[in-house]
Structure formats: C-alpha cells, structure tokens
Amino acid sequence: PVVVLKGGPHGDSARAAPPPPASLAGSDEGVDGALRQAGVIRVDDFQELMNLGKAFSIHPDPFRLSTPGGDCVAVVTVTGGGGVVLTDLLRTAGLKVPALERRTLDFLQREVFPDWMAPSNPVDIWPAIEQKGFAAFGESIKAVLADERVDGVSLLPFASRMIEYFPFKEIGEAARKSG
C-alpha cells in the first residue's frame, strides 16, 4: 500500500511553501479524489504516518479496510460520544456502520439494555453496564457478532481497575467462532 502525508489543505499553509510544493498544495478536494481513486491512503499527521508504517511492516498480508466477509462494522462502546467519533472515523476510512437486524436489536433490548434505552449501532452499553455489570460487554459483542449485517466489530472500552473482570476469553472465542 501507498501512504501519503500531504500538507497544505488550507490556503494559509500552502502559501508558506516555496513555489513547487505550493503548487502541489492547492485543490485539496482534487488531490483527495485522485488519491482515493489510486488506492492511496492519506494521513493527516506524522503520528498516523508512523503508525501505519509500523502496522504495514509487521502485517505480512495486504492491508484492506474490511474483514474477509465485508466492510460493515458494529461499534460497541461505553460512551455515546466515543461511538459518534469512532463511527465518523470508520466512515472516513470507507467502512459502513449498518443498522442492526431486528432480532439483534430485540435481543439487546430484552436481555442487555435498560427498558428506557433503545439499542442501535453504535451500541452504547454504558447504561447496561451500570444495570448488569460487565456481562453487558460479552452479551452485546456476541449479539452483534451473530448479526448477518455485521462483518466486524470495533470495541471502544475504557481503562479501569475493573478491566480484570472484562470477559476477554469469552469475547475472543465468540469472535473466532463468528469468523
């Protein structure tokens, strides 16, 4: 894969460059379109550039912004705001965040979520954790993994001393079984 860090998306920064680079700095929408059509991954800063370089160096298979089954991702999060930001990042990366199947939503409403909160994708499970504890993680992840519209799950947990109770093994087994 080709990764590009291109500066100058704003006119002010383009004027700071000497003439040859400045001419390349303009028309950011055109540059984005051309890079996308060519299959080039554009990053916004040096940190992203270094992270992708490291990821590509340790991952021998071609990089794809999808799972083997497709590009539809369920987001399981402990914060609504985090779910919004992660959904934006996934969509910007070319992935989809689909509506969940009715049977998945019904299961989450009946078995995981509090009565007053309707589930959706992103699946914000904080109220469910407060009501049912960390079991809400495992139940939610297993439910979305079984959803026919979902090809992968992106988990946005949180750092806490309670992490020792997180069902890593159970969730790992469910992910392996779902493919």
N, C-alpha and C positions, 0 to 999 in steps of 0.2 A: 504494500500500500504506500501511497504517497501522502505525506502530511505537510501542510503549508502553514506557516505563520506569516500572515501578510498584514502589515501595518497600514495606517492611513485611511481607515474607513470614513473619517471625518475630514472635511476640508482643512481645518486648522492643522491637523497633524501632517497632512500631505504637503502643506506649504513649508513645513520645517525640513523637508528632504531636499537634497540637491536635485538639479533638473532630471537626470534619467530616472532615478527612483520615484521622484514626484509624479512623473507622467504615468507610472505604473500604479500609483496610489489612488488615483481617481476612479470614478464609476464603480463603486463598491458592489452595487447590485449586479452589474455585469460580470464582475470578477467572481462573485459568489455563484452565479449561474453557470459560468464556464467551468469553475472548479467542480461543482456538483455533477455536471454532465460528463466530466472526465473521470469521475470516481475519486477525486482528491478530497481528503479530509482536511478541513480548515480549522485551525485552532485560534484561540483569542489571546493567548499569552505564553510566556516561556515555560511556565509550570505545566500547562497542558501539553506542550511540545515534548518536554522531558518525560512526562508520564506516559504518553503514547509511545515514545521511542523505547522506553523500558518495557512496556507491555508487548510491543511487537518483537523485541529482542528475546523475550522469554517464552513467547507463544509461537510454536512452530507452524501452526495451521494458518491459512489465510484468514484475515480479520474480516468478520461480517457483522453488520449491525442487525443481526437477527439470530434466532435459535434455528436448529435444524428443521423445526416444524413451521417456522414463520416469524413474523415481526410484530405480533400482538403481545403486549406486556400488561400484566396486572401489577398494580402498585399496592403494596401492603405497608402502611406507615403508622406511626404513633402520633403524628401531628398533621392536621389538615393543611397547614401552610407548607410543610415539607412535601406533602403529596402534590400540591399545586406546582411547586418549583420542580420536583422530580418529573412530573408529567410534562412540563414545558421542556425540560432537558431531553426527555425521551422523544418528544415530538420533533424537536430541533434536530435530533440525530436521525430522523427518518423512521422512527418506530411508531406504532399505534398503541393507544391505550383504549381498548374497546369496552363497550358496555358488557357487563357480565350476563350470563344466561339467567333466565328467571329461576331455575332450580337452585343455582348458586346463591342468588340474592335471597330466595326464600329460606335456604338453609342458614345463611348468615343471620338473617332477621330472627329466625326461630331459635337457633342454638348458640349464637355468639353475641349479637348486638343487644343493647338495651332496647326495650319496647319503643322508646321515644325517638330512636335514631334509625333512619333507613340506610342500608348499606349501598355502596356504589363502587365504581373504580375511578379513582383511588379508594382503597379500602382503609379508612381511618379507624384503627381499632383501639385508640386510647380509652374512649368511654367503656368499651368492652373489657379492657384490661382492668379498669377500676372496678367493674362489676364482677368479673370472673377470674381475674388474675392472669398469669402468663399463659394459661391454657388457651386464651384467645388467640395468641400468635399461631400456635400449631393448628388449631381448628380452622382459622382463616386461611392460612397458607395451603393446607390440604384441600380446602374447598376451591380455591382459585386454581390450584394445580389440576384439579379434576374438570375444570370448566373447558368445554370444547372450543371456546373463542380465545383461549389464552395459550400462548406458545411459551411464555416465560414469565417469571415473577421477579420483580425488583423489590427488595426489602429495605425499608428505611427504619431501622430500630433506633435505640438511644443507648447512651452509655450510663450504666447504673451498677451499683453493687448487686442488684437483683439479677444481673446477667447470668449468674451461676445457675439460675432456675430456668433459663431460656432453653427450650427443647431442641437444641442443635441436632442431636442424633435423630430424633423423630422427624424433624423437618428435612434433614438430609436424605433419610430413607424415602420419604414421600416424594422428594424431588427426583431421586433416582428412578423410582417406580413410574413416575409420570413421564419420564423421558425429557 
